[in-house]
Amino acid sequence: CLKKKCRFTSTTRLGGLTTDKVSKIIDAINVDYKALKKKHDRIKEIMGKGKEVIVKSEKGTELYMDIRNVKAMAADGYYNQKGLGGNLPAGEVYFAPRKIEGTVIIDASSRNMHSTQLLKKSIKIVIEDSKVKDIIDSNPALLLKESIEWAKGKAKYPERVDMIGEFGIGLNPKAEILGSTIIDEKVLNTAHIGIGSNYWFGGDIKTIIHLDQVFRNPKIFVDGEVLKV
């Protein structure tokens, strides 16, 4: 598409959703794109000037990220020129952090090697030196652990598999958590981390997985200032 200067959209991995969710998918696509782009541009600019990000949540998330010289990307749906394209539904600012440490409590949805799982119980992920140190709590955590181990067994460079490649912020006011990552990660008042590859949006991790883990109600600080989304 880029080579031939085509506009394009991608709406992947909806096959696990039941057909009664179709109206909710359409709602998430039927948004005010000019207003959404303004919000994306503002947050991209803040991130582009920032040095560090701290993320907290009432459930216990405590993350620190070094974002110096990081280029934030926007899935804003504003694909109005030749060669532009991306996800629908739109609504995400994301980037490849230079360094990330701490604990994140995943309480919305978890992507594994089979599907996206809606969470009834939270998953606790401990991150040290930008890598997954531990995954704690019951059945959904087990699926995520198994997915990482499976990928390590298949990967040419297994040491890359459990690296944290992404932090993203959901901005779509009409999207809902449905159990499909491409929608869940866009929901307003959520954030997510991506385990694995980030080479296609400015990072240097290239591996065989990218597993997004979505959590609700993050409080995000950029250089000590609360980020208003």
Secondary structure, 3 states (H helix, E strand, C coil): CCCCCCCEEECCCCCCCCHHHHHHHHHHHCCCHHHHHHHHHHHHHHHHHCCEEEEECCCCCEEEEECCCCCCEEECCCCCCCCCEEECCCCEEEECCCEEEEEEEECCEEECCCCEEECCCCEEEEEECCEEEEEECHHHHHHHHHHHHHHHHHCCCHHHCCEEEEEEEECECCCCCCCCHHHHCCECCEEEEEEECCHHHCCCCCCCCEEEEEEECCEEEECCEECCC
